Amino acid sequence: MKRKVIKLCECGCKEKVSWFKDKKEWRKYIHGHNRKGKEGVKGRKAWNKGISPSLETKEKISKASRNRKCSEETRQKLSLFHKTRKRKPCSLNTKRKISKANKGYKHSFEAKEKITIFALKNRQNNSERQSQLWKDPNFIRKQMKARGVYPNKAELILSDILDNLFSNEYKYVGDGEFILAGKCPDFINVNGKKKIIELYGDYWHRNDDPQDRIKLFRQYGYDTLIIWEKELKNRNRLRQNLINFHESL
């Protein structure tokens, strides 16, 4: 009479394992008992809890994971999962445990270097990405609209002066309506003349060179007049400068 063979789970739970028909061998673990860091059935501790893998095991895991590419279907499923899943906030007890575990922890010198290099690369990539986006007129208009840009007090004063001197000649476009060379001018002529009027604030533009903006717009055939905020105090002189600029060829 043949004796019945009994195999036990290698996690140490002393429970029976089943026969694996496809491979024609006994299973080593009951389903779920070999998961790292998980508690076994009925509150038993996992066999590998607190045991770090050897260097050989780490190399095998690294080699298996290298050059592994997800299919497009898998990527879509992962994207949908991350978008729809609800993240539960940590409880006060969990936050205390995390704080206690991280207390006194210090990064090694190599780890600090890696973090610094990663942060610099990330900052550079973000800067390049943002500079490319701000060259797109549609992106600039959306940003202006989202930020609720509207004419300030000084621009309203200059707008009234322009309307009195040149009715229906100049329009305020500082809200992103007109973009030129990635810049947003304040006023532009709408009756065929390629003329731009910029109003510079005494504080915000104190370090700017007006000639830079004049040269930039000149490349596109526009004449530019830069008016400083302090010039609004002398209205007679300001009106004469506007007339001379408007009538110039």
Residue frames as qw, qx, qy, qz and C-alpha x, y, z in Angstrom:
[[0.000, 0.888, 0.461, 0.000, 0.00, 0.00, 0.00],
 [0.422, 0.444, -0.014, 0.790, 1.44, 3.34, -1.08],
 [0.297, -0.544, -0.435, 0.654, 1.88, 5.97, 1.53],
 [0.190, 0.901, 0.339, 0.193, 0.18, 9.30, 0.89],
 [0.527, 0.103, -0.091, 0.838, 2.82, 12.02, 0.35],
 [0.164, -0.922, -0.343, 0.069, 2.24, 15.22, 2.27],
 [0.499, 0.264, -0.038, 0.825, 4.16, 18.40, 1.54],
 [0.252, -0.787, -0.406, 0.391, 4.08, 21.45, 3.78],
 [0.259, 0.935, 0.075, 0.231, 4.36, 25.12, 2.86],
 [0.712, 0.143, -0.234, 0.646, 7.97, 26.35, 3.05],
 [0.067, -0.708, 0.074, -0.699, 6.94, 29.58, 4.78],
 [0.181, 0.129, -0.783, 0.581, 6.70, 27.63, 8.05],
 [0.540, -0.181, 0.088, -0.817, 2.94, 27.80, 8.48],
 [0.222, -0.094, 0.957, -0.163, 2.76, 23.94, 8.57],
 [0.675, 0.408, 0.299, -0.537, -0.15, 23.84, 6.13],
 [0.689, 0.127, 0.660, 0.272, -0.42, 21.44, 3.22],
 [0.178, 0.532, -0.368, -0.741, 0.47, 22.48, -0.33],
 [0.824, 0.390, 0.278, -0.302, -1.18, 21.14, -3.48],
 [0.661, -0.027, 0.596, 0.455, 0.21, 19.24, -6.45],
 [0.227, 0.661, -0.216, -0.682, 1.09, 21.35, -9.49],
 [0.817, 0.296, 0.494, -0.036, -0.32, 19.31, -12.37],
 [0.552, 0.828, -0.088, -0.046, 1.13, 21.38, -15.24],
 [0.165, 0.766, -0.607, 0.134, 4.72, 21.15, -13.98],
 [0.900, -0.093, -0.424, -0.027, 4.18, 17.79, -12.31],
 [0.451, 0.149, -0.570, 0.671, 5.68, 18.86, -9.02],
 [0.357, -0.673, -0.582, 0.286, 4.64, 20.04, -5.58],
 [0.043, 0.882, 0.069, 0.465, 4.03, 23.69, -4.94],
 [0.470, 0.159, -0.511, 0.702, 6.49, 25.33, -2.55],
 [0.056, 0.081, 0.426, -0.899, 4.05, 27.79, -0.99],
 [0.150, 0.664, 0.720, -0.132, 0.39, 28.30, -0.46],
 [0.264, 0.656, 0.332, 0.624, -0.88, 31.17, -2.58],
 [0.187, -0.893, -0.049, -0.406, 0.15, 34.46, -0.96],
 [0.782, -0.598, 0.023, 0.173, 2.61, 33.00, 1.57],
 [0.744, 0.007, 0.159, 0.649, 5.67, 33.92, -0.51],
 [0.193, 0.858, 0.187, 0.438, 4.91, 37.62, -0.86],
 [0.498, 0.102, -0.355, 0.785, 7.59, 39.84, 0.57],
 [0.019, -0.139, 0.270, -0.953, 6.59, 42.01, 3.47],
 [0.609, -0.299, -0.297, -0.672, 3.04, 40.60, 3.65],
 [0.439, -0.271, 0.712, -0.475, 1.63, 38.86, 6.66],
 [0.173, 0.005, -0.954, -0.246, 0.65, 35.23, 6.15],
 [0.544, -0.426, -0.540, -0.481, -2.73, 33.69, 6.74],
 [0.685, -0.617, -0.388, 0.008, -4.13, 34.01, 10.27],
 [0.265, -0.947, 0.158, -0.086, -1.61, 36.72, 11.24],
 [0.873, -0.214, 0.186, 0.397, 1.54, 34.61, 10.68],
 [0.087, -0.818, 0.311, 0.476, 4.68, 36.49, 9.72],
 [0.772, 0.606, -0.177, -0.079, 6.05, 36.16, 6.18],
 [0.928, -0.166, 0.042, 0.330, 9.14, 33.93, 6.02],
 [0.612, 0.305, 0.055, 0.728, 11.26, 36.66, 4.38],
 [0.177, -0.943, -0.174, -0.221, 10.19, 39.59, 6.56],
 [0.412, -0.866, 0.263, 0.107, 13.27, 41.60, 7.55],
 [0.740, -0.166, 0.492, 0.426, 15.59, 39.58, 5.26],
 [0.276, 0.779, -0.239, -0.509, 17.29, 41.60, 2.51],
 [0.926, 0.369, 0.078, 0.015, 18.00, 39.79, -0.79],
 [0.701, -0.341, 0.325, 0.535, 21.57, 38.85, -1.67],
 [0.039, 0.626, -0.356, -0.693, 23.62, 40.70, -4.31],
 [0.123, -0.025, 0.893, 0.432, 23.15, 37.80, -6.71],
 [0.160, 0.599, 0.778, -0.100, 19.37, 37.99, -6.28],
 [0.078, 0.792, 0.120, -0.593, 19.42, 41.75, -6.79],
 [0.043, -0.424, 0.620, 0.659, 21.43, 41.35, -10.02],
 [0.143, 0.253, 0.923, 0.251, 18.94, 38.75, -11.28],
 [0.133, 0.750, 0.566, -0.316, 16.00, 41.06, -10.52],
 [0.014, 0.724, -0.176, -0.666, 17.78, 43.98, -12.22],
 [0.104, -0.209, 0.793, 0.562, 18.61, 41.90, -15.29],
 [0.155, 0.448, 0.876, 0.086, 15.03, 40.64, -15.58],
 [0.086, 0.819, 0.413, -0.388, 13.60, 44.16, -15.25],
 [0.170, -0.517, 0.354, 0.760, 16.05, 45.76, -17.68],
 [0.134, 0.156, -0.626, -0.752, 14.68, 46.74, -21.11],
 [0.113, 0.428, 0.892, -0.091, 11.22, 45.56, -20.11],
 [0.152, -0.004, -0.213, -0.965, 8.61, 47.51, -22.09],
 [0.384, 0.369, 0.690, -0.490, 4.90, 47.73, -21.40],
 [0.226, 0.400, 0.727, 0.510, 2.47, 47.31, -24.26],
 [0.120, -0.259, -0.139, -0.948, 0.23, 50.20, -25.25],
 [0.599, -0.473, -0.524, -0.377, -2.78, 48.40, -23.78],
 [0.649, -0.368, -0.496, 0.444, -1.00, 47.97, -20.42],
 [0.249, 0.031, -0.127, 0.960, -0.01, 51.64, -20.39],
 [0.339, -0.386, -0.318, -0.797, -3.61, 52.71, -20.98],
 [0.689, -0.475, -0.544, -0.067, -4.80, 50.44, -18.16],
 [0.558, -0.237, -0.377, 0.700, -2.18, 51.85, -15.78],
 [0.044, 0.187, 0.058, 0.980, -3.06, 55.42, -16.78],
 [0.508, -0.462, -0.428, -0.588, -6.77, 54.76, -16.21],
 [0.698, -0.399, -0.546, 0.236, -6.03, 53.13, -12.84],
 [0.419, -0.143, -0.279, 0.852, -3.97, 56.08, -11.57],
 [0.133, -0.272, -0.192, -0.933, -6.58, 58.58, -12.76],
 [0.606, -0.424, -0.424, -0.523, -9.58, 56.83, -11.20],
 [0.638, -0.244, -0.647, 0.339, -8.14, 55.45, -7.96],
 [0.334, -0.860, -0.061, -0.381, -8.96, 57.30, -4.76],
 [0.506, 0.268, -0.578, 0.581, -6.03, 57.96, -2.47],
 [0.581, -0.718, -0.382, -0.027, -6.91, 57.77, 1.19],
 [0.033, 0.817, -0.351, 0.457, -5.19, 60.37, 3.39],
 [0.523, 0.110, -0.737, 0.413, -2.80, 59.02, 6.01],
 [0.576, -0.724, -0.370, -0.090, -4.17, 58.74, 9.53],
 [0.197, -0.890, 0.306, -0.277, -2.56, 60.64, 12.39],
 [0.826, -0.407, 0.388, 0.036, -1.15, 57.39, 13.75],
 [0.848, 0.351, 0.213, 0.336, 0.44, 56.55, 10.37],
 [0.271, 0.877, -0.118, 0.379, 1.97, 60.02, 10.11],
 [0.494, -0.771, 0.372, -0.153, 3.51, 59.60, 13.56],
 [0.910, -0.109, 0.358, 0.178, 5.00, 56.24, 12.56],
 [0.676, 0.613, 0.094, 0.398, 6.50, 57.72, 9.36],
 [0.030, -0.916, 0.225, -0.331, 7.93, 60.64, 11.34],
 [0.705, -0.586, 0.398, -0.046, 9.43, 58.29, 13.93],
 [0.910, 0.138, 0.292, 0.260, 10.94, 56.03, 11.24],
 [0.549, 0.695, 0.042, 0.462, 12.56, 58.97, 9.41],
 [0.334, -0.926, 0.143, -0.102, 13.87, 60.69, 12.53],
 [0.537, -0.641, 0.504, 0.216, 17.65, 60.72, 12.63],
 [0.821, 0.294, 0.413, 0.262, 17.94, 59.29, 9.09],
 [0.032, -0.797, 0.304, 0.521, 20.74, 60.82, 7.02],
 [0.826, 0.563, -0.004, -0.029, 21.54, 60.36, 3.34],
 [0.774, -0.234, 0.256, 0.530, 25.01, 59.17, 2.40],
 [0.092, -0.616, 0.286, 0.728, 27.34, 61.44, 0.42],
 [0.133, 0.015, 0.816, 0.562, 26.73, 59.41, -2.78],
 [0.080, 0.629, 0.773, 0.003, 22.96, 59.60, -2.30],
 [0.033, -0.799, -0.180, 0.573, 23.15, 63.38, -1.83],
 [0.116, -0.393, 0.543, 0.733, 25.15, 63.72, -5.06],
 [0.107, 0.280, 0.878, 0.372, 22.60, 61.64, -6.98],
 [0.028, 0.761, 0.600, -0.247, 19.70, 63.71, -5.60],
 [0.079, -0.709, 0.094, 0.695, 21.50, 66.95, -6.56],
 [0.118, -0.173, 0.721, 0.661, 22.25, 65.73, -10.11],
 [0.083, 0.481, 0.856, 0.171, 18.65, 64.56, -10.58],
 [0.008, -0.802, -0.410, 0.435, 17.24, 67.88, -9.30],
 [0.087, -0.575, 0.319, 0.748, 19.50, 69.92, -11.63],
 [0.094, 0.051, 0.831, 0.547, 18.56, 67.79, -14.66],
 [0.039, 0.628, 0.776, -0.041, 14.87, 68.03, -13.79],
 [0.039, -0.778, -0.177, 0.601, 15.12, 71.82, -13.37],
 [0.091, -0.390, 0.537, 0.742, 16.93, 72.18, -16.70],
 [0.082, 0.269, 0.882, 0.378, 14.39, 70.00, -18.53],
 [0.015, 0.747, 0.617, -0.246, 11.49, 71.97, -17.04],
 [0.074, -0.689, 0.080, 0.717, 13.16, 75.25, -17.99],
 [0.074, -0.166, 0.714, 0.676, 13.65, 74.12, -21.60],
 [0.050, 0.469, 0.868, 0.153, 10.09, 72.82, -21.78],
 [0.016, -0.787, -0.430, 0.442, 8.67, 76.08, -20.43],
 [0.081, -0.547, 0.307, 0.774, 10.77, 78.20, -22.81],
 [0.059, 0.086, 0.824, 0.557, 9.42, 76.19, -25.75],
 [0.007, 0.633, 0.771, -0.071, 5.84, 76.55, -24.53],
 [0.054, -0.775, -0.219, 0.591, 6.14, 80.34, -24.13],
 [0.097, -0.273, 0.539, 0.791, 7.10, 80.62, -27.80],
 [0.025, 0.402, 0.855, 0.328, 3.64, 79.36, -28.76],
 [0.178, -0.219, -0.030, -0.959, 1.17, 82.29, -29.12],
 [0.643, -0.380, -0.496, -0.443, -1.82, 80.07, -28.30],
 [0.655, -0.281, -0.577, 0.400, -0.19, 78.97, -25.04],
 [0.206, 0.017, -0.248, 0.946, 0.52, 82.60, -24.07],
 [0.388, -0.311, -0.255, -0.829, -3.09, 83.61, -24.78],
 [0.714, -0.383, -0.571, -0.131, -4.38, 80.77, -22.61],
 [0.540, -0.185, -0.485, 0.662, -2.03, 81.77, -19.78],
 [0.011, -0.142, 0.057, -0.988, -3.13, 85.40, -20.00],
 [0.559, -0.355, -0.398, -0.635, -6.78, 84.38, -19.96],
 [0.722, -0.325, -0.594, 0.140, -6.27, 81.99, -17.03],
 [0.445, -0.155, -0.387, 0.793, -4.47, 84.67, -15.01],
 [0.024, -0.857, -0.508, 0.080, -7.19, 87.23, -15.66],
 [0.415, -0.142, 0.096, 0.894, -4.87, 89.89, -17.11],
 [0.124, 0.872, 0.458, 0.122, -6.55, 93.29, -17.44],
 [0.347, 0.629, -0.081, 0.691, -5.28, 96.89, -17.91],
 [0.474, -0.407, -0.479, 0.616, -3.86, 98.48, -14.76],
 [0.046, -0.866, -0.301, 0.396, -4.40, 102.09, -13.66],
 [0.186, -0.581, 0.377, 0.697, -1.48, 103.51, -15.69],
 [0.210, 0.102, 0.812, 0.535, -2.56, 101.63, -18.84],
 [0.106, 0.733, 0.671, -0.034, -6.12, 102.94, -18.47],
 [0.084, -0.821, -0.027, 0.565, -4.80, 106.52, -18.28],
 [0.175, -0.366, 0.620, 0.671, -2.67, 106.02, -21.41],
 [0.218, 0.377, 0.855, 0.282, -5.62, 104.37, -23.19],
 [0.087, 0.847, 0.451, -0.268, -7.79, 107.44, -22.53],
 [0.116, -0.712, 0.265, 0.639, -5.07, 109.76, -23.84],
 [0.218, -0.095, 0.795, 0.558, -4.70, 107.70, -27.02],
 [0.187, 0.596, 0.776, 0.083, -8.48, 107.66, -27.59],
 [0.025, 0.876, 0.223, -0.427, -8.63, 111.45, -27.24],
 [0.113, -0.628, 0.459, 0.619, -5.70, 112.05, -29.59],
 [0.237, 0.243, -0.788, -0.514, -6.27, 109.27, -32.14],
 [0.715, 0.048, 0.370, -0.591, -9.82, 107.94, -32.09],
 [0.939, 0.207, 0.225, -0.159, -10.04, 104.24, -33.09],
 [0.475, 0.733, -0.486, 0.025, -6.34, 104.12, -33.97],
 [0.205, 0.401, -0.831, 0.326, -4.77, 102.22, -31.06],
 [0.824, -0.325, -0.277, -0.371, -6.10, 99.23, -29.21],
 [0.402, -0.579, 0.649, -0.288, -5.09, 97.69, -25.88],
 [0.870, 0.182, -0.428, -0.164, -3.77, 94.15, -26.54],
 [0.018, 0.554, -0.725, 0.409, -1.85, 93.59, -23.28],
 [0.753, -0.173, 0.437, -0.460, -4.30, 90.84, -22.30],
 [0.493, -0.174, 0.827, 0.206, -2.70, 88.44, -24.80],
 [0.654, 0.625, 0.303, -0.301, -4.84, 89.28, -27.83],
 [0.619, 0.749, -0.227, 0.066, -1.73, 90.03, -29.93],
 [0.770, -0.480, 0.321, 0.272, 1.56, 88.13, -29.53],
 [0.567, 0.788, -0.230, 0.075, 4.73, 89.10, -31.39],
 [0.480, 0.512, -0.625, 0.342, 8.03, 87.20, -31.02],
 [0.590, -0.260, -0.705, 0.296, 6.77, 85.63, -27.81],
 [0.131, -0.122, -0.366, 0.913, 6.04, 89.07, -26.32],
 [0.007, -0.714, -0.698, -0.050, 2.75, 90.73, -25.51],
 [0.182, 0.257, 0.025, 0.949, 2.71, 94.46, -26.45],
 [0.055, 0.401, 0.584, -0.704, 0.45, 96.92, -24.63],
 [0.437, 0.699, 0.233, -0.516, -1.02, 98.97, -27.52],
 [0.434, 0.003, 0.684, 0.586, -0.99, 98.39, -31.27],
 [0.302, 0.366, -0.167, -0.864, -2.22, 100.45, -34.22],
 [0.515, 0.283, 0.803, -0.094, -5.28, 98.84, -35.86],
 [0.490, 0.789, 0.187, -0.319, -5.54, 101.08, -38.95],
 [0.801, 0.574, -0.008, 0.171, -2.72, 99.76, -41.12],
 [0.141, 0.826, -0.460, 0.293, 0.28, 101.39, -39.43],
 [0.854, -0.080, -0.456, 0.235, 2.80, 98.96, -37.96],
 [0.033, 0.586, -0.389, 0.710, 3.25, 100.87, -34.72],
 [0.686, -0.399, -0.593, 0.138, 3.43, 99.60, -31.14],
 [0.147, -0.708, 0.274, -0.634, 3.29, 101.58, -27.89],
 [0.696, -0.185, -0.639, 0.272, 4.71, 99.99, -24.74],
 [0.355, -0.804, 0.108, -0.464, 4.13, 101.31, -21.21],
 [0.637, 0.138, -0.627, 0.427, 7.00, 100.50, -18.82],
 [0.585, -0.777, -0.218, -0.082, 6.42, 100.60, -15.07],
 [0.052, 0.841, -0.432, 0.322, 9.06, 102.48, -13.09],
 [0.585, -0.494, 0.602, -0.228, 9.44, 99.58, -10.65],
 [0.902, 0.098, 0.415, -0.064, 8.79, 96.43, -12.68],
 [0.771, 0.568, 0.086, 0.275, 10.89, 97.50, -15.68],
 [0.239, -0.937, 0.226, 0.117, 13.63, 99.34, -13.79],
 [0.531, -0.456, 0.632, 0.333, 16.28, 96.84, -14.96],
 [0.689, 0.464, 0.530, 0.173, 15.04, 96.58, -18.57],
 [0.204, -0.339, 0.358, 0.846, 16.67, 98.23, -21.56],
 [0.547, 0.593, 0.293, -0.513, 13.95, 99.74, -23.84],
 [0.294, 0.613, -0.558, -0.477, 16.21, 99.34, -26.88],
 [0.200, -0.110, 0.972, 0.056, 15.98, 95.55, -26.58],
 [0.433, 0.503, 0.693, -0.283, 12.22, 95.63, -27.14],
 [0.356, 0.769, -0.091, -0.523, 12.52, 98.25, -29.93],
 [0.086, 0.503, -0.782, -0.359, 15.13, 96.14, -31.79],
 [0.318, 0.094, 0.941, -0.070, 13.09, 92.95, -31.35],
 [0.460, 0.638, 0.528, -0.320, 9.88, 94.40, -32.85],
 [0.222, 0.740, -0.329, -0.544, 11.84, 96.20, -35.59],
 [0.196, -0.223, 0.906, 0.301, 12.80, 92.78, -36.98],
 [0.270, 0.453, 0.849, 0.022, 9.12, 92.27, -37.80],
 [0.165, 0.451, 0.425, 0.767, 8.69, 95.74, -39.33],
 [0.327, -0.825, -0.456, -0.066, 7.13, 97.47, -36.31],
 [0.179, 0.525, -0.273, 0.786, 8.11, 100.89, -34.91],
 [0.586, -0.520, -0.594, 0.184, 7.95, 100.97, -31.11],
 [0.055, -0.677, 0.188, -0.710, 7.54, 103.82, -28.65],
 [0.564, -0.263, -0.681, 0.386, 8.46, 103.13, -25.03],
 [0.247, -0.702, 0.001, -0.668, 6.67, 105.30, -22.46],
 [0.345, 0.013, -0.757, 0.555, 7.72, 105.22, -18.82],
 [0.308, -0.666, -0.677, 0.058, 5.12, 105.45, -16.07],
 [0.312, -0.543, -0.217, 0.749, 6.65, 108.69, -14.72],
 [0.114, 0.048, 0.425, 0.897, 6.02, 110.38, -18.11],
 [0.145, -0.615, -0.733, -0.251, 2.25, 110.23, -17.44],
 [0.286, -0.658, -0.383, 0.582, 2.68, 113.14, -14.97],
 [0.016, -0.483, 0.220, 0.847, 3.65, 115.59, -17.74],
 [0.594, 0.499, 0.620, -0.120, 0.62, 115.23, -20.03],
 [0.376, 0.864, -0.078, -0.327, 1.53, 118.01, -22.49],
 [0.025, -0.635, 0.730, 0.251, 4.95, 116.59, -23.19],
 [0.477, 0.023, 0.878, -0.015, 3.50, 113.04, -23.40],
 [0.585, 0.657, 0.402, -0.253, 0.85, 114.12, -25.95],
 [0.286, 0.834, -0.355, -0.312, 3.51, 115.77, -28.13],
 [0.208, -0.419, 0.871, 0.151, 5.67, 112.61, -28.05],
 [0.555, 0.287, 0.771, -0.123, 2.66, 110.49, -29.04],
 [0.511, 0.791, 0.135, -0.307, 1.77, 112.82, -31.93],
 [0.113, 0.748, -0.593, -0.277, 5.35, 112.85, -33.23],
 [0.346, -0.191, 0.916, 0.063, 5.50, 109.04, -33.06],
 [0.575, 0.474, 0.631, -0.218, 2.12, 108.57, -34.76],
 [0.467, 0.843, 0.016, -0.268, 2.88, 110.98, -37.62],
 [0.173, -0.641, 0.674, 0.324, 6.39, 109.67, -38.23],
 [0.758, 0.391, -0.385, -0.351, 7.00, 107.43, -41.26]]
